[in-house]
């Protein structure tokens, strides 16, 4: 199906919005009235600009407070409407959005509303224009799609139909199934938007918190299925009011927008992208650093062994169990110290995973290869992290580890297996997102990688609220916690971290300290509260206090975890999950964040 986006969804002047939409690959746009009024271009010039960019103008919007008003006011409305119809002819568009009235002068009279909309449609037809009537969720008297349809049906005019908006329908909790009873030819336009589940006034919710399909908590895919079954064959258009999007780069937002429509169409069977290839594990995490010594000391204290050196690049492979860390000291190293720059994702079909990512508009990263390198495909996540699709020591596929020449040191797992000490795999990774790309990151990891998203949580930081949302495979073999700081710029210095799984955290933490490592100190007040909350015996929580171990429970099991000091922008978390614990220790996050702030200053 054709794709479209309302210009209000993007930041910048109208010309920049049109360029961004075209470059992302949209077929058309909705021109929002304010964008036209503030543009120095004439309607004819805007029409030409869109044509040059390969964009159609699918809708002009909005016309407000038209129907169910006293005769004198309606006469003024018709004069206003006629001006807009002439303007639309100059723009070259044939459909106008009319929102249900919120005017205090509007009366609760469906017959009057139908009669006046019929007169409006009569006038519109003189200009070969169609009127798409939309029920605003906060409309004074008409605020549901079925009510709007009854009025349109009663007006019975060939130039009057409906505009259906997923937000207005789903935000009110309306059942969209009855959409299938509306003739498809009377659905003139379709606007799509998602939103997080928030308990707030629906107008404020709509004006500030809409997001692209797949980024929120509304069932936009189910809604679209009903509209398609009704017979609608017009464009799928995005109308997003979002404070962050209005400040973000228009080009990036437009790509994210189109990706959301591709994923949405795939979920309803309208569009076929390459099938998702869900990763089966984390093959490696790559650190880029200008100063290898502190990083090497930290890894050594954790029990890692430097087992390999890349045959053509300054990259070392450190291993412990199935946990692998690459340390890169090449040209990509940044001045702000050690950074988590790349992830290797274990894939059952790396080539197909890369094809899926590219089809969903993920930027393909150029890779400098030396002779004999194992071919690896990589794409960039929204935060710039490189994602490699790879295989590790599987006989049927080339292993990325073949690029590394042995150092003569091999990790011997027998010791840790004998006493339960040691790290055996990467449990999860925490990636700080640019403040304006948090929602984009959620959609990217769900759509491109096929991960499931949990609900977003807000965590108290000493200087604001830290927002986090976890994405993972169903079995937990890949877990990524996406986070964003309290405001613009805060993400620049916020640490990233790698969580390492072990079976005996107390022993692992003690041996880390004995090897010269330093764990993050946790205030004593935390442990007094911990004992009261969970009834832990003193001999247990006193050990946790000495080592800086935190504790949590959920419905499935328990979590014990602790943190190393930060090197550059990276720290490690040691994690022991028991009984199927599914979370990430969110109740302890404020304590950890405050402790890190205290150490930093």
Phi, psi and omega per residue, in radians:
X1 nan 2.694 3.129
X2 -1.172 2.624 -3.125
X3 -2.034 2.560 -3.115
X4 -2.570 2.813 3.116
X5 -2.538 2.416 3.075
X6 -1.303 2.396 -3.100
X7 -1.098 -0.394 3.107
X8 -1.156 -0.273 -3.105
X9 -1.342 -0.249 -3.027
X10 -2.071 2.754 -3.140
X11 -1.594 2.829 3.039
X12 1.701 3.123 3.066
X13 -1.248 2.896 -3.023
X14 -0.992 -0.741 -3.101
X15 -1.069 -0.689 3.109
X16 -1.177 -0.668 3.126
X17 -1.115 -0.752 3.138
X18 -1.125 -0.748 3.130
X19 -1.096 -0.767 -3.136
X20 -1.096 -0.756 3.141
X21 -1.096 -0.751 -3.116
X22 -1.164 -0.786 -3.111
X23 -1.154 -0.552 3.102
X24 -1.216 -0.456 3.125
X25 1.994 0.209 3.099
X26 -1.206 2.647 3.102
X27 -1.531 -0.527 -3.070
X28 -2.697 3.113 3.129
X29 -2.426 2.719 2.844
X30 -1.691 2.239 3.074
X31 -1.547 2.036 3.090
X32 -1.438 2.374 -2.983
X33 -0.951 -0.760 -3.115
X34 -1.071 -0.594 3.108
X35 -1.149 -0.650 3.098
X36 -1.236 -0.754 -3.079
X37 -1.116 -0.531 -3.112
X38 -1.636 0.004 -3.119
X39 -1.533 2.433 3.058
X40 -1.326 -0.175 -3.124
X41 -1.395 2.536 3.024
X42 -1.298 2.831 3.072
X43 -0.965 -0.660 3.121
X44 -1.141 -0.664 3.132
X45 -1.226 -0.633 3.075
X46 -1.140 -0.726 3.100
X47 -1.046 -0.789 3.134
X48 -1.151 -0.715 3.128
X49 -1.064 -0.770 3.118
X50 -1.093 -0.756 -3.139
X51 -1.091 -0.729 3.123
X52 -1.107 -0.555 3.141
X53 -1.499 -0.072 -3.120
X54 1.395 0.398 -3.129
X55 -1.852 2.418 2.937
X56 -1.613 2.672 3.018
X57 -1.724 1.818 -2.955
X58 -1.521 -0.380 -3.053
X59 -2.785 2.518 2.939
X60 -1.984 2.351 -3.037
X61 -2.702 2.757 -0.139
X62 -1.924 2.854 2.885
X63 -1.882 2.200 -3.012
X64 -2.019 2.709 2.957
X65 0.908 0.966 -3.087
X66 -1.670 -0.842 -2.831
X67 -1.773 2.880 3.055
X68 1.015 0.766 -3.136
X69 -2.175 2.868 3.103
X70 -0.986 2.696 -3.038
X71 -0.958 -0.768 -3.096
X72 -1.091 -0.744 3.120
X73 -1.181 -0.658 3.139
X74 -1.152 -0.604 3.087
X75 -1.078 -0.708 3.087
X76 -1.144 -0.656 3.128
X77 -1.102 -0.679 3.122
X78 -1.149 -0.665 3.087
X79 -1.108 -0.731 3.100
X80 -1.102 -0.747 -3.124
X81 -1.124 -0.702 -3.119
X82 -1.099 -0.655 3.065
X83 -1.054 -0.749 -3.133
X84 -1.173 -0.632 3.130
X85 -1.134 -0.697 3.084
X86 -1.120 -0.706 3.104
X87 -1.081 -0.734 -3.134
X88 -1.119 -0.631 3.079
X89 -1.082 -0.672 3.113
X90 -1.198 -0.609 3.102
X91 -1.270 -0.501 -3.109
X92 1.535 0.526 3.089
X93 -2.100 2.654 -3.001
X94 -2.117 0.167 -3.138
X95 -2.309 2.317 3.134
X96 -2.107 2.472 3.108
X97 -1.607 2.202 3.055
X98 -2.027 2.035 -3.140
X99 -1.476 2.557 3.060
X100 -1.059 2.525 -2.959
X101 -1.174 2.474 2.962
X102 -2.029 0.152 -3.087
X103 -1.155 2.423 3.068
X104 -1.161 -0.259 3.122
X105 -1.497 -0.195 -3.135
X106 -1.213 2.506 -3.131
X107 -1.965 2.744 -3.126
X108 -1.496 1.399 -3.050
X109 -2.526 1.681 -3.092
X110 -1.091 -0.638 -3.133
X111 -1.121 -0.729 3.107
X112 -1.161 -0.740 3.114
X113 -1.044 -0.767 -3.132
X114 -1.138 -0.732 -3.119
X115 -1.128 -0.732 -3.115
X116 -1.268 -0.651 3.063
X117 -1.137 -0.577 3.087
X118 -1.143 -0.731 3.081
X119 -1.099 -0.711 3.096
X120 -1.069 -0.763 3.129
X121 -1.133 -0.627 3.053
X122 -1.005 -0.828 3.138
X123 -1.134 -0.749 -3.131
X124 -1.070 -0.673 -3.089
X125 -1.150 -0.447 3.072
X126 -1.122 -0.391 3.119
X127 -1.880 0.241 -3.093
X128 0.998 0.748 -3.115
X129 -2.071 2.509 3.078
X130 -1.812 2.565 3.109
X131 -1.881 2.105 3.105
X132 -1.811 1.939 -3.060
X133 -1.604 2.259 -3.061
X134 -2.167 2.346 3.066
X135 -1.496 1.931 3.015
X136 -1.218 2.460 -3.132
X137 -1.083 -0.386 3.114
X138 -1.942 0.357 3.102
X139 -0.968 2.567 -3.052
X140 -1.086 -0.812 3.141
X141 -2.165 -0.461 -3.135
X142 -1.998 1.901 -3.063
X143 -2.386 0.209 3.060
X144 -2.295 2.635 -3.074
X145 -1.136 -0.610 -3.122
X146 -1.209 -0.576 3.060
X147 -1.169 -0.782 3.104
X148 -1.049 -0.687 -3.137
X149 -1.149 -0.662 3.111
X150 -1.070 -0.666 3.134
X151 -1.219 -0.777 3.121
X152 -1.092 -0.721 -3.138
X153 -1.127 -0.693 3.139
X154 -1.204 -0.623 3.122
X155 -1.152 -0.634 3.016
X156 0.887 1.060 3.131
X157 -2.202 2.367 -3.093
X158 -1.142 -0.280 3.130
X159 -1.785 0.226 3.135
X160 -2.156 2.209 3.100
X161 -2.536 -2.840 -3.086
X162 -1.870 2.613 2.790
X163 -1.952 2.194 3.105
X164 -1.831 2.301 -3.125
X165 -2.144 2.122 -3.060
X166 -1.045 -0.647 -3.117
X167 -1.143 -0.865 -3.086
X168 -1.039 -0.562 -3.107
X169 -1.443 -0.847 -3.053
X170 -1.329 -0.554 -3.110
X171 -1.144 -0.492 3.112
X172 -1.516 -0.079 -3.109
X173 1.357 0.294 3.121
X174 -1.189 2.580 3.088
X175 -1.454 2.010 -3.082
X176 -1.379 -0.030 -3.052
X177 -1.052 -0.607 -3.099
X178 -1.186 -0.177 3.047
X179 -1.008 -0.555 -3.102
X180 -1.120 -0.299 3.125
X181 -1.529 -0.114 3.127
X182 -1.528 2.274 3.105
X183 -1.005 2.308 -3.088
X184 -0.988 -0.591 -3.101
X185 -1.247 -0.244 3.097
X186 -1.643 -0.029 2.988
X187 -1.627 1.748 -3.031
X188 -1.391 -0.511 -3.083
X189 -2.710 2.666 -3.105
X190 -2.282 2.169 3.077
X191 -2.017 2.379 -3.049
X192 -2.107 2.395 3.054
X193 -2.767 2.547 3.042
X194 -1.884 3.085 3.066
X195 -2.910 2.587 3.018
X196 -1.190 2.682 3.114
X197 -1.311 1.921 -3.108
X198 -2.252 2.498 3.070
X199 -1.650 1.576 -3.097
X200 -2.764 2.979 3.090
X201 -0.957 2.324 -3.011
X202 -1.149 -0.535 3.115
X203 -1.162 -0.813 3.118
X204 -1.172 -0.654 3.075
X205 -1.009 -0.816 -3.116
X206 -1.182 -0.739 -3.006
X207 -1.320 -0.336 -3.013
X208 -2.196 -0.340 -2.924
X209 -2.184 0.161 3.051
X210 -1.101 2.732 3.068
X211 -2.610 3.087 -3.093
X212 -1.312 2.648 3.121
X213 -0.912 2.331 -3.116
X214 1.665 -0.141 3.141
X215 -1.767 -0.259 -3.098
X216 -2.001 -2.598 -3.074
X217 -2.112 0.164 3.135
X218 -1.549 2.618 -3.130
X219 -1.487 1.262 -3.104
X220 -1.224 -0.606 3.135
X221 -1.107 -0.783 3.095
X222 -1.088 -0.713 3.093
X223 -1.034 -0.842 -3.122
X224 -1.070 -0.656 3.111
X225 -1.015 -0.731 3.111
X226 -1.113 -0.723 -3.109
X227 -1.149 -0.721 3.139
X228 -1.148 -0.716 3.130
X229 -1.173 -0.382 3.056
X230 -1.265 -0.289 3.123
X231 1.847 0.178 3.131
X232 -1.186 2.329 3.130
X233 -2.323 0.356 3.103
X234 -1.478 -2.944 -3.103
X235 -1.263 2.658 2.950
X236 -1.627 1.990 -3.027
X237 -2.064 2.487 3.128
X238 -1.764 2.220 3.020
X239 -2.187 1.823 -2.987
X240 -2.142 2.098 2.983
X241 -1.809 1.980 -3.032
X242 -2.658 2.165 -3.083
X243 -1.074 -0.635 -3.124
X244 -1.244 -0.780 -3.123
X245 -1.075 -0.566 -3.119
X246 -1.191 -0.290 -3.128
X247 -1.900 -0.186 -3.071
X248 -1.482 2.894 3.105
X249 -1.074 2.215 -3.055
X250 -1.108 -0.672 -3.104
X251 -1.108 -0.779 3.129
X252 -1.143 -0.752 3.138
X253 -1.096 -0.687 -3.119
X254 -1.132 -0.696 3.098
X255 -1.119 -0.774 3.096
X256 -1.048 -0.681 3.139
X257 -1.094 -0.835 -3.128
X258 -1.156 -0.656 3.088
X259 -1.018 -0.700 -3.134
X260 -1.082 -0.654 3.126
X261 -1.259 -0.617 3.094
X262 -1.106 -0.791 3.125
X263 -1.148 -0.705 3.140
X264 -1.118 -0.780 3.119
X265 -1.123 -0.623 3.092
X266 -1.083 -0.720 -3.086
X267 -1.205 -0.351 3.128
X268 -1.845 0.084 3.095
X269 1.381 0.175 -3.132
X270 -1.407 -0.621 -3.073
X271 -2.258 2.415 -3.119
X272 -1.946 1.837 2.977
X273 -1.576 2.881 2.980
X274 -0.928 2.455 -3.039
X275 -1.053 2.563 3.084
X276 -1.058 2.454 3.039
X277 -2.068 1.696 -3.034
X278 -1.307 2.248 3.134
X279 -1.130 2.671 -3.098
X280 -1.903 0.010 3.124
X281 2.988 3.067 3.070
X282 -1.745 2.005 -3.132
X283 -1.310 -0.707 3.124
X284 -2.871 2.816 2.926
X285 -2.114 2.347 -3.064
X286 -1.922 2.171 3.056
X287 -1.757 2.363 3.055
X288 -1.937 2.268 -3.033
X289 -2.562 2.637 3.030
X290 -1.629 -0.260 -3.071
X291 -2.331 1.713 -2.998
X292 -1.318 -0.412 -2.998
X293 -1.065 -0.892 3.129
X294 -1.085 -0.629 3.125
X295 -1.161 -0.769 3.122
X296 -1.101 -0.704 3.124
X297 -1.107 -0.714 3.140
X298 -1.149 -0.789 3.132
X299 -1.115 -0.684 3.121
X300 -1.112 -0.757 3.126
X301 -1.113 -0.546 3.109
X302 -1.310 -0.197 3.123
X303 1.779 0.145 3.112
X304 -1.368 2.653 3.098
X305 -2.072 2.353 3.072
X306 -1.388 1.771 -2.998
X307 -1.717 -0.295 -3.063
X308 -2.662 2.765 3.066
X309 -2.287 2.248 -3.135
X310 -1.028 2.408 -3.039
X311 -1.245 -0.256 -3.118
X312 -2.342 0.010 -3.081
X313 -2.404 2.726 3.127
X314 -1.378 1.154 -3.098
X315 -2.260 2.231 3.116
X316 -1.863 2.546 3.075
X317 -1.841 2.146 3.073
X318 -1.962 2.372 -3.070
X319 -2.345 2.614 2.950
X320 -2.736 2.021 -3.029
X321 1.030 -2.255 3.084
X322 -1.706 0.147 3.091
X323 -1.577 2.201 -3.101
X324 -2.270 2.296 3.124
X325 -2.153 2.237 3.008
X326 -1.715 2.408 3.086
X327 -2.068 1.979 -3.029
X328 -1.887 2.118 3.117
X329 -1.988 0.412 -3.094
X330 -1.431 -2.857 -3.077
X331 -1.051 -0.375 -3.119
X332 -1.304 -0.149 -3.101
X333 -1.051 2.443 -3.077
X334 -1.834 2.752 -3.096
X335 -1.272 -0.348 -3.103
X336 -1.524 0.365 3.010
X337 1.609 -2.782 -3.062
X338 -1.208 2.310 -3.086
X339 -2.370 2.462 3.003
X340 -1.391 1.864 -2.947
X341 -1.876 -0.391 -3.045
X342 -2.665 2.676 3.045
X343 -2.218 2.408 2.950
X344 -1.731 2.156 -3.133
X345 -1.852 2.121 3.101
X346 -1.143 2.159 -3.038
X347 -2.231 2.412 3.063
X348 -1.189 -0.371 3.122
X349 -2.627 1.486 -3.062
X350 -0.997 -0.694 -3.114
X351 -1.130 -0.756 3.134
X352 -1.181 -0.618 3.098
X353 -1.101 -0.716 3.114
X354 -1.162 -0.680 3.112
X355 -1.108 -0.716 3.100
X356 -1.073 -0.820 -3.117
X357 -1.056 -0.762 -3.127
X358 -1.162 -0.682 3.137
X359 -1.122 -0.480 3.122
X360 -1.726 0.483 2.916
X361 1.241 0.338 3.050
X362 -1.250 2.302 -3.140
X363 -1.131 2.153 3.089
X364 -1.373 2.260 -3.076
X365 -1.611 2.297 3.020
X366 -1.181 2.509 -3.100
X367 -2.255 2.207 3.082
X368 -1.342 2.006 -3.110
X369 -1.899 2.471 2.998
X370 -1.781 2.772 -3.125
X371 -0.945 2.308 3.109
X372 1.578 -0.039 3.114
X373 -1.136 2.456 3.000
X374 -1.174 2.274 3.140
X375 -1.147 2.197 3.112
X376 -2.286 2.312 3.068
X377 -1.696 2.451 3.127
X378 -2.463 2.615 3.081
X379 -2.291 2.860 3.139
X380 -1.719 2.273 2.974
X381 -1.310 2.891 -3.109
X382 -0.963 -0.550 -3.136
X383 -1.480 0.047 -3.140
X384 1.653 -0.147 3.096
X385 -1.084 2.296 3.089
X386 -1.413 2.302 3.104
X387 -1.968 2.086 3.128
X388 -1.808 2.346 3.047
X389 -1.723 2.086 -2.943
X390 -2.633 3.041 3.076
X391 -2.215 2.499 -3.119
X392 -2.070 1.904 3.017
X393 0.886 0.808 3.035
X394 -1.890 2.301 -3.007
X395 -1.100 -0.447 -3.039
X396 -1.489 -0.187 -3.078
X397 -2.386 2.624 3.058
X398 -1.066 2.377 3.140
X399 -1.690 2.341 3.117
X400 -1.056 -0.408 -3.130
X401 -1.186 -0.262 3.112
X402 -1.174 -0.275 3.103
X403 -1.343 -0.136 -3.048
X404 -1.896 2.245 3.091
X405 -1.498 2.315 -3.091
X406 -1.051 2.490 3.107
X407 -1.559 -0.141 -3.048
X408 1.686 -0.214 3.068
X409 -1.779 2.177 3.112
X410 -2.119 2.478 3.128
X411 -1.287 2.248 3.121
X412 -1.846 1.871 -3.078
X413 -1.337 -0.121 -3.006
X414 -1.103 -0.626 -3.113
X415 -1.129 -0.835 -3.098
X416 -1.248 -0.539 3.103
X417 -1.182 -0.532 -3.087
X418 -1.248 -0.682 -3.051
X419 -2.039 0.137 3.118
X420 1.355 0.024 -3.131
X421 -1.503 2.482 2.990
X422 2.126 2.851 -3.116
X423 -1.673 2.400 -3.117
X424 -2.055 -0.337 3.037
X425 -2.889 2.987 3.056
X426 -1.425 2.089 -3.105
X427 -1.343 -0.871 3.082
X428 -2.832 2.980 3.115
X429 -2.261 2.535 3.110
X430 -2.031 2.129 -3.065
X431 -2.086 2.139 3.089
X432 -1.398 2.240 -3.089
X433 -1.709 2.589 2.931
X434 -0.963 2.472 -2.956
X435 -1.018 -0.492 -3.085
X436 -1.653 0.097 -3.088
X437 -2.175 0.314 -3.120
X438 -1.111 -0.843 3.129
X439 -1.153 -0.651 3.099
X440 -1.063 -0.710 -3.133
X441 -1.099 -0.686 3.108
X442 -1.052 -0.872 -3.134
X443 -1.099 -0.720 -3.134
X444 -1.024 -0.883 -3.070
X445 -1.227 -0.517 3.070
X446 -1.300 -0.843 -3.030
X447 -1.347 -0.843 -3.048
X448 -1.335 -0.761 -3.046
X449 -1.706 -0.219 3.129
X450 1.321 0.431 3.134
X451 -1.502 2.686 3.072
X452 -1.593 2.489 -3.113
X453 -1.854 2.372 3.018
X454 -1.555 3.026 3.107
X455 -1.162 2.597 3.088
X456 -1.282 2.502 3.098
X457 -2.226 2.575 3.055
X458 -1.822 2.306 -3.099
X459 -2.095 2.360 -3.121
X460 -1.297 2.159 3.032
X461 -1.913 2.637 3.130
X462 -0.969 -0.362 -3.095
X463 -2.081 0.419 3.104
X464 2.576 -2.727 3.108
X465 -1.943 2.330 3.088
X466 -1.806 2.168 -3.092
X467 -1.761 2.398 -3.089
X468 -2.435 2.540 3.051
X469 -2.532 2.205 -3.102
X470 -1.631 2.469 3.005
X471 -2.177 2.506 -3.049
X472 -2.798 2.878 2.944
X473 -1.349 2.851 -3.093
X474 -1.080 -0.594 -3.112
X475 -1.608 0.019 3.120
X476 1.353 0.181 3.141
X477 -1.205 -0.436 3.010
X478 -2.236 2.153 3.090
X479 -2.327 2.250 3.105
X480 -2.315 2.202 3.072
X481 -1.742 2.028 3.135
X482 -1.642 2.253 -3.095
X483 -2.279 2.732 3.070
X484 -2.510 2.416 -3.067
X485 -1.342 3.125 -3.061
X486 -1.094 -0.410 -3.090
X487 -2.929 3.077 -3.134
X488 -0.961 2.350 3.105
X489 1.582 -0.403 -3.093
X490 -1.164 -0.501 -3.110
X491 -1.230 -0.316 -3.018
X492 -1.116 -0.615 -3.115
X493 -1.923 0.070 -3.080
X494 -1.326 2.336 -3.101
X495 -1.164 2.701 2.954
X496 -1.865 2.841 3.067
X497 -2.635 2.765 3.126
X498 -2.049 2.146 3.127
X499 -1.691 2.257 -3.063
X500 -1.977 2.267 -3.053
X501 -1.539 2.432 3.031
X502 -2.500 2.939 -3.107
X503 -1.779 -0.269 -3.128
X504 -2.436 1.549 -3.012
X505 -1.158 -0.687 -3.092
X506 -1.053 -0.819 3.130
X507 -1.147 -0.753 -3.133
X508 -1.098 -0.744 3.135
X509 -1.150 -0.729 3.129
X510 -1.090 -0.757 -3.114
X511 -1.206 -0.560 3.053
X512 -1.092 -0.788 3.129
X513 -1.163 -0.709 3.114
X514 -1.098 -0.469 3.135
X515 -1.503 0.113 3.096
X516 1.753 0.068 3.126
X517 -1.391 2.796 -3.127
X518 -2.188 2.127 3.084
X519 -1.596 2.677 -3.116
X520 -1.154 2.148 3.127
X521 -1.269 2.395 -3.108
X522 -1.978 2.366 -3.109
X523 -1.024 2.543 -3.132
X524 -1.081 -0.534 -3.135
X525 -1.001 -0.568 -3.131
X526 -1.062 -0.734 -3.027
X527 -1.305 -0.561 3.055
X528 -1.116 -0.707 3.101
X529 -1.210 -0.650 3.137
X530 -1.060 -0.765 3.140
X531 -1.089 -0.666 -3.130
X532 -1.241 -0.672 -3.076
X533 -1.229 -0.744 -2.991
X534 -1.944 -0.083 3.134
X535 1.135 0.575 -3.138
X536 -1.267 2.466 3.092
X537 -1.145 2.631 -3.067
X538 -1.064 -0.627 -3.124
X539 -1.117 -0.422 3.101
X540 -1.457 -0.943 -3.047
X541 -1.239 -0.394 3.091
X542 -1.194 -0.565 3.045
X543 -1.177 -0.754 3.113
X544 -1.048 -0.727 -3.124
X545 -1.106 -0.749 -3.115
X546 -1.094 -0.634 -3.069
X547 -1.651 -0.289 -3.066
X548 1.483 0.530 3.141
X549 -1.540 2.364 3.076
X550 -1.825 2.821 -2.986
X551 -2.421 2.505 3.088
X552 -2.656 2.755 3.051
X553 -2.306 2.606 2.902
X554 -2.314 -2.944 -3.066
X555 -1.192 -0.192 -3.016
X556 -1.943 -0.372 -3.095
X557 3.018 -2.751 -3.066
X558 -2.181 2.761 3.093
X559 -2.281 2.315 2.936
X560 -2.107 2.321 -3.110
X561 -2.691 2.698 3.103
X562 -2.593 2.953 -2.971
X563 -2.289 2.505 3.017
X564 -1.439 2.929 2.974
X565 -1.179 2.800 -3.088
X566 -1.514 2.364 3.029
X567 -2.000 2.041 -3.030
X568 1.119 -2.013 3.088
X569 -1.978 0.249 -3.001
X570 -2.176 2.413 2.942
X571 -2.358 2.885 3.139
X572 -1.959 2.581 3.042
X573 -2.032 2.344 3.039
X574 -1.761 2.273 -2.947
X575 -2.264 2.328 2.971
X576 -2.172 1.942 3.082
X577 -1.724 2.320 3.098
X578 -2.246 2.457 3.041
X579 1.231 0.338 3.087
X580 1.509 0.384 3.106
X581 -0.918 2.315 -3.012
X582 -1.895 -0.237 -3.018
X583 -1.511 -2.803 -3.093
X584 -2.314 0.285 -3.135
X585 1.293 0.563 -3.078
X586 -0.974 -0.668 3.122
X587 -1.049 -0.423 -3.129
X588 -1.586 -0.141 -3.058
X589 -1.051 -0.732 3.109
X590 -1.038 -0.625 3.117
X591 -1.167 -0.779 3.122
X592 -1.100 -0.799 -3.126
X593 -1.076 -0.736 3.119
X594 -1.154 -0.689 3.129
X595 -1.137 -0.691 3.113
X596 -1.171 -0.678 3.078
X597 -1.071 -0.728 -3.107
X598 -1.124 -0.713 3.126
X599 -1.185 -0.683 -3.090
X600 -1.139 -0.554 -3.069
X601 -1.893 nan nan
